[in-house]
Amino acid sequence: MNVITIVVSSLISFIVGYFSTVWISKQAKKRGFIGKDINKINKPEVPLMG
């Protein structure tokens, strides 16, 4: 395969994955799907995804 095709495909996949994770996290928090992170000292609230 062409190296440029592989690089562009990887970059697009990373960008889509990153922004969809951020969006899903915000939606989960907005809808109340949150829980405490029991593995951290200060127990921050984190979104639950399922």
N, CA, C and O atoms as a DFTB+ gen file, in Angstrom:
200 C
 N C O
     1  1       0.838      -1.193       0.000
     2  2       0.000       0.000       0.000
     3  2       0.874       1.244       0.000
     4  3       2.047       1.220       0.373
     5  1       0.277       2.281      -0.415
     6  2       0.953       3.558      -0.441
     7  2       1.111       4.080       0.990
     8  3       0.163       4.044       1.773
     9  1       2.285       4.556       1.322
    10  2       2.576       5.048       2.670
    11  2       1.680       6.234       3.023
    12  3       1.222       6.347       4.160
    13  1       1.434       7.098       2.078
    14  2       0.590       8.268       2.337
    15  2      -0.829       7.831       2.696
    16  3      -1.451       8.424       3.578
    17  1      -1.339       6.817       2.033
    18  2      -2.675       6.305       2.331
    19  2      -2.750       5.778       3.754
    20  3      -3.726       6.026       4.462
    21  1      -1.731       5.057       4.171
    22  2      -1.696       4.507       5.529
    23  2      -1.637       5.626       6.559
    24  3      -2.345       5.576       7.564
    25  1      -0.809       6.629       6.325
    26  2      -0.667       7.744       7.262
    27  2      -1.971       8.533       7.360
    28  3      -2.408       8.867       8.461
    29  1      -2.590       8.831       6.235
    30  2      -3.838       9.597       6.236
    31  2      -4.945       8.799       6.921
    32  3      -5.712       9.357       7.706
    33  1      -5.037       7.509       6.634
    34  2      -6.052       6.663       7.271
    35  2      -5.861       6.618       8.781
    36  3      -6.830       6.708       9.535
    37  1      -4.627       6.478       9.219
    38  2      -4.341       6.443      10.653
    39  2      -4.686       7.766      11.317
    40  3      -5.247       7.780      12.413
    41  1      -4.362       8.858      10.678
    42  2      -4.647      10.181      11.229
    43  2      -6.154      10.424      11.332
    44  3      -6.634      10.938      12.343
    45  1      -6.885      10.061      10.305
    46  2      -8.342      10.227      10.336
    47  2      -8.951       9.361      11.431
    48  3      -9.839       9.815      12.152
    49  1      -8.489       8.129      11.565
    50  2      -9.004       7.234      12.608
    51  2      -8.744       7.798      13.998
    52  3      -9.620       7.751      14.861
    53  1      -7.544       8.331      14.220
    54  2      -7.210       8.914      15.515
    55  2      -8.098      10.111      15.822
    56  3      -8.626      10.223      16.928
    57  1      -8.266      11.002      14.857
    58  2      -9.062      12.213      15.073
    59  2     -10.518      11.865      15.367
    60  3     -11.109      12.421      16.293
    61  1     -11.098      10.957      14.596
    62  2     -12.489      10.561      14.819
    63  2     -12.639       9.900      16.183
    64  3     -13.586      10.198      16.910
    65  1     -11.727       9.013      16.539
    66  2     -11.782       8.344      17.839
    67  2     -11.640       9.311      18.998
    68  3     -12.358       9.200      19.992
    69  1     -10.723      10.256      18.882
    70  2     -10.489      11.223      19.950
    71  2     -11.718      12.097      20.181
    72  3     -12.188      12.227      21.311
    73  1     -12.238      12.695      19.112
    74  2     -13.364      13.609      19.274
    75  2     -14.653      12.889      19.642
    76  3     -15.485      13.455      20.353
    77  1     -14.840      11.661      19.180
    78  2     -16.053      10.941      19.576
    79  2     -15.991      10.551      21.049
    80  3     -17.021      10.530      21.721
    81  1     -14.802      10.242      21.560
    82  2     -14.658       9.928      22.983
    83  2     -14.967      11.151      23.839
    84  3     -15.653      11.041      24.855
    85  1     -14.468      12.307      23.436
    86  2     -14.746      13.545      24.168
    87  2     -16.247      13.835      24.149
    88  3     -16.817      14.187      25.182
    89  1     -16.890      13.694      23.001
    90  2     -18.320      13.973      22.874
    91  2     -19.147      13.001      23.713
    92  3     -20.076      13.414      24.408
    93  1     -18.814      11.720      23.651
    94  2     -19.553      10.718      24.424
    95  2     -19.386      10.970      25.920
    96  3     -20.344      10.810      26.677
    97  1     -18.196      11.357      26.357
    98  2     -17.969      11.656      27.774
    99  2     -18.828      12.826      28.239
   100  3     -19.416      12.775      29.319
   101  1     -18.903      13.869      27.435
   102  2     -19.729      15.029      27.795
   103  2     -21.204      14.654      27.848
   104  3     -21.922      15.088      28.749
   105  1     -21.657      13.855      26.895
   106  2     -23.056      13.428      26.881
   107  2     -23.377      12.559      28.097
   108  3     -24.449      12.692      28.686
   109  1     -22.467      11.683      28.470
   110  2     -22.688      10.815      29.631
   111  2     -22.789      11.644      30.908
   112  3     -23.655      11.388      31.745
   113  1     -21.913      12.631      31.062
   114  2     -21.974      13.496      32.244
   115  2     -23.263      14.305      32.265
   116  3     -23.889      14.453      33.315
   117  1     -23.663      14.833      31.103
   118  2     -24.870      15.650      31.021
   119  2     -26.115      14.836      31.389
   120  3     -27.049      15.373      31.984
   121  1     -26.133      13.569      31.045
   122  2     -27.300      12.727      31.298
   123  2     -27.239      11.993      32.630
   124  3     -28.131      11.210      32.957
   125  1     -26.180      12.250      33.398
   126  2     -26.112      11.696      34.745
   127  2     -25.448      10.336      34.865
   128  3     -25.526       9.707      35.921
   129  1     -24.804       9.874      33.822
   130  2     -24.090       8.602      33.879
   131  2     -22.679       8.844      34.408
   132  3     -21.703       8.789      33.660
   133  1     -22.589       9.114      35.712
   134  2     -21.295       9.385      36.321
   135  2     -21.125       8.519      37.564
   136  3     -22.097       8.087      38.184
   137  1     -19.891       8.286      37.900
   138  2     -19.577       7.532      39.101
   139  2     -18.242       7.995      39.650
   140  3     -17.502       8.704      38.970
   141  1     -17.935       7.609      40.851
   142  2     -16.671       8.002      41.472
   143  2     -15.569       7.038      41.054
   144  3     -15.777       5.825      41.010
   145  1     -14.401       7.584      40.749
   146  2     -13.237       6.772      40.412
   147  2     -12.622       6.285      41.719
   148  3     -11.907       7.033      42.385
   149  1     -12.893       5.058      42.081
   150  2     -12.472       4.539      43.387
   151  2     -10.981       4.243      43.454
   152  3     -10.464       3.961      44.535
   153  1     -10.281       4.300      42.336
   154  2      -8.854       3.996      42.322
   155  2      -7.971       5.228      42.509
   156  3      -6.746       5.108      42.538
   157  1      -8.570       6.397      42.634
   158  2      -7.797       7.619      42.837
   159  2      -8.059       8.162      44.231
   160  3      -9.124       7.936      44.805
   161  1      -7.094       8.873      44.764
   162  2      -7.171       9.369      46.141
   163  2      -8.314      10.363      46.324
   164  3      -9.064      10.263      47.295
   165  1      -8.461      11.327      45.400
   166  2      -9.482      12.366      45.581
   167  2     -10.856      11.968      45.038
   168  3     -11.786      12.771      45.115
   169  1     -11.016      10.772      44.498
   170  2     -12.295      10.210      44.031
   171  2     -13.062      11.153      43.089
   172  3     -14.193      11.530      43.398
   173  1     -12.470      11.543      41.945
   174  2     -13.190      12.427      41.023
   175  2     -14.359      11.695      40.359
   176  3     -14.368      10.467      40.264
   177  1     -15.338      12.471      39.905
   178  2     -16.454      11.879      39.174
   179  2     -16.043      11.708      37.719
   180  3     -15.496      12.623      37.103
   181  1     -16.310      10.531      37.182
   182  2     -15.966      10.219      35.803
   183  2     -17.207       9.685      35.095
   184  3     -18.080       9.095      35.732
   185  1     -17.289       9.891      33.771
   186  2     -18.444       9.374      33.040
   187  2     -18.391       7.851      32.943
   188  3     -17.324       7.260      32.780
   189  1     -19.562       7.233      33.046
   190  2     -19.678       5.787      32.878
   191  2     -20.232       5.526      31.485
   192  3     -21.207       6.154      31.070
   193  1     -19.621       4.613      30.777
   194  2     -20.039       4.383      29.395
   195  2     -20.807       3.088      29.202
   196  3     -21.074       2.702      28.063
   197  1     -21.160       2.423      30.251
   198  2     -21.959       1.233      30.029
   199  2     -21.680       0.131      30.989
   200  3     -22.295      -0.932      30.903
